[in-house]
């Protein structure tokens, strides 16, 4: 709490106050920033106790501004377990944004598509998740100032926000699949056998992020919604090698629609 409060105090002095919505932008998904009327931006390296993003496609910048007359704080770049960070470090910014006053959290990520009925370049609204990362941010002594020892996870994603996203997608004729996201440690992509296993246990998309932040958000009592950009098709019977450059290229094309969804949602919150 000492570090959290020091970071919050620093950001309040820098003007990061009165935001209603927090946004976490995933791999190759920085286009939404173009919709923000930016008031202030700070590099992670200049924020006390903030980790530094080590992934080349993650800018590493905290942005304050407005979308549809709503004040937002956007993380342009997130942190992952595979970078060597602890779960506490990964969710540190989410906790900071909550202490700064946000009421809603929007998350995005790039993920592999396990559902054979969907195509890369489409979007998936996360309805539920499976955590296959080796730990989570609530392990250890509970901090009662942040949330309860045993937070309920029966509905980790806000039904209200998800319904609005589905309505917006229908109005804008944007394909928005709905399914289960499985979070793995990474950083390697999965083997054919692993893809078969993930499909077998009920996952529609696989990635290496998001779930730790969502667990922390639920612990904080923070309503959240998350959308995956499906960047590659993970068919174990016809699996082709994929590179980060290809994933980022697909994400860049699809994020225009993702930005439309998020902007319209923020306007309705």
Helices and strands as residue ranges (DSSP letters): H 2-13, E 21-25, G 31-35, E 37-43, G 44-46, E 61-67, E 70-76, G 81-83, H 87-99, E 104-113, E 123-131, H 159-172, E 176-183, H 192-200, E 205-207, H 211-220, E 223-233, H 244-268
